[in-house]
Amino acid sequence: SPVPEDAPVGTVVALLNVNDPDSGENGQVSCELSGEAPLSMVASAGGSYKVVTASALDREQASEHRVTVVARDRGRPALRSRRELVLEVSDVNDN
């Protein structure tokens, strides 16, 4: 669903759950965002993450934002998985 451009900073735009069935360090996973977007990631308990707005959105500057979510384990060698996240911004101040 599109997020309105007047959404306050800290608005949750996605919930992610990351898990790795391996044991030890191979099962410990970290997650981060890669790319330029007004978004940040906040870790929650149990391998969950929230993607939230980190600054104001302006549809006139960008109608969508694309970032890559990268999950990486702590094994040697480290394994990782990537998924693209697209945030659509809806306009609220045009007639």
Contacts in CASP RR format, 6 or more apart in sequence:
PFRMAT RR
TARGET T0000
AUTHOR 0000-0000-0000
METHOD contacts of the structure
MODEL  1
SPVPEDAPVGTVVALLNVNDPDSGENGQVSCELSGEAPLSMVASAGGSYK
VVTASALDREQASEHRVTVVARDRGRPALRSRRELVLEVSDVNDN
1 88 0 8 1.000
2 88 0 8 1.000
2 89 0 8 1.000
2 90 0 8 1.000
3 11 0 8 1.000
3 13 0 8 1.000
3 53 0 8 1.000
3 57 0 8 1.000
3 87 0 8 1.000
3 88 0 8 1.000
3 89 0 8 1.000
3 90 0 8 1.000
4 57 0 8 1.000
4 89 0 8 1.000
4 90 0 8 1.000
4 92 0 8 1.000
5 56 0 8 1.000
5 57 0 8 1.000
5 58 0 8 1.000
5 59 0 8 1.000
5 89 0 8 1.000
5 90 0 8 1.000
5 91 0 8 1.000
5 92 0 8 1.000
5 93 0 8 1.000
6 57 0 8 1.000
6 92 0 8 1.000
6 93 0 8 1.000
7 53 0 8 1.000
7 57 0 8 1.000
8 53 0 8 1.000
9 52 0 8 1.000
9 53 0 8 1.000
9 54 0 8 1.000
9 55 0 8 1.000
9 56 0 8 1.000
10 52 0 8 1.000
10 53 0 8 1.000
10 54 0 8 1.000
11 52 0 8 1.000
11 53 0 8 1.000
12 50 0 8 1.000
12 51 0 8 1.000
12 52 0 8 1.000
13 39 0 8 1.000
13 51 0 8 1.000
13 52 0 8 1.000
13 53 0 8 1.000
13 87 0 8 1.000
14 50 0 8 1.000
14 51 0 8 1.000
14 85 0 8 1.000
14 87 0 8 1.000
15 48 0 8 1.000
15 49 0 8 1.000
15 50 0 8 1.000
15 51 0 8 1.000
16 31 0 8 1.000
16 48 0 8 1.000
16 49 0 8 1.000
16 50 0 8 1.000
16 51 0 8 1.000
16 69 0 8 1.000
17 47 0 8 1.000
17 48 0 8 1.000
17 49 0 8 1.000
18 29 0 8 1.000
18 31 0 8 1.000
18 47 0 8 1.000
18 48 0 8 1.000
18 49 0 8 1.000
18 71 0 8 1.000
19 29 0 8 1.000
19 47 0 8 1.000
20 26 0 8 1.000
20 27 0 8 1.000
20 28 0 8 1.000
20 29 0 8 1.000
20 73 0 8 1.000
21 27 0 8 1.000
22 73 0 8 1.000
22 75 0 8 1.000
25 73 0 8 1.000
25 74 0 8 1.000
25 75 0 8 1.000
25 76 0 8 1.000
26 73 0 8 1.000
26 74 0 8 1.000
26 75 0 8 1.000
27 73 0 8 1.000
27 74 0 8 1.000
27 75 0 8 1.000
28 73 0 8 1.000
28 74 0 8 1.000
28 75 0 8 1.000
29 47 0 8 1.000
29 71 0 8 1.000
29 72 0 8 1.000
29 73 0 8 1.000
29 74 0 8 1.000
30 71 0 8 1.000
30 72 0 8 1.000
30 74 0 8 1.000
31 41 0 8 1.000
31 43 0 8 1.000
31 47 0 8 1.000
31 49 0 8 1.000
31 69 0 8 1.000
31 70 0 8 1.000
31 71 0 8 1.000
31 72 0 8 1.000
32 41 0 8 1.000
32 69 0 8 1.000
32 70 0 8 1.000
32 72 0 8 1.000
33 39 0 8 1.000
33 40 0 8 1.000
33 41 0 8 1.000
33 51 0 8 1.000
33 67 0 8 1.000
33 68 0 8 1.000
33 69 0 8 1.000
33 70 0 8 1.000
33 85 0 8 1.000
34 67 0 8 1.000
34 68 0 8 1.000
34 69 0 8 1.000
34 70 0 8 1.000
34 82 0 8 1.000
35 66 0 8 1.000
35 67 0 8 1.000
35 68 0 8 1.000
36 67 0 8 1.000
37 65 0 8 1.000
37 66 0 8 1.000
37 67 0 8 1.000
37 87 0 8 1.000
38 53 0 8 1.000
38 54 0 8 1.000
38 55 0 8 1.000
38 56 0 8 1.000
38 57 0 8 1.000
38 65 0 8 1.000
39 51 0 8 1.000
39 52 0 8 1.000
39 53 0 8 1.000
39 54 0 8 1.000
39 65 0 8 1.000
39 67 0 8 1.000
39 87 0 8 1.000
40 51 0 8 1.000
40 52 0 8 1.000
40 54 0 8 1.000
41 49 0 8 1.000
41 50 0 8 1.000
41 51 0 8 1.000
41 52 0 8 1.000
41 69 0 8 1.000
42 49 0 8 1.000
42 50 0 8 1.000
42 51 0 8 1.000
42 52 0 8 1.000
43 49 0 8 1.000
44 50 0 8 1.000
51 69 0 8 1.000
51 85 0 8 1.000
57 89 0 8 1.000
58 89 0 8 1.000
59 89 0 8 1.000
59 90 0 8 1.000
59 91 0 8 1.000
59 92 0 8 1.000
60 91 0 8 1.000
62 89 0 8 1.000
63 88 0 8 1.000
63 89 0 8 1.000
64 86 0 8 1.000
64 87 0 8 1.000
64 88 0 8 1.000
64 89 0 8 1.000
65 86 0 8 1.000
65 87 0 8 1.000
65 89 0 8 1.000
66 84 0 8 1.000
66 85 0 8 1.000
66 86 0 8 1.000
66 87 0 8 1.000
67 84 0 8 1.000
67 85 0 8 1.000
67 87 0 8 1.000
68 82 0 8 1.000
68 83 0 8 1.000
68 84 0 8 1.000
68 85 0 8 1.000
69 82 0 8 1.000
69 83 0 8 1.000
69 84 0 8 1.000
69 85 0 8 1.000
70 80 0 8 1.000
70 81 0 8 1.000
70 82 0 8 1.000
71 80 0 8 1.000
71 81 0 8 1.000
71 82 0 8 1.000
72 78 0 8 1.000
72 79 0 8 1.000
72 80 0 8 1.000
73 79 0 8 1.000
73 80 0 8 1.000
END
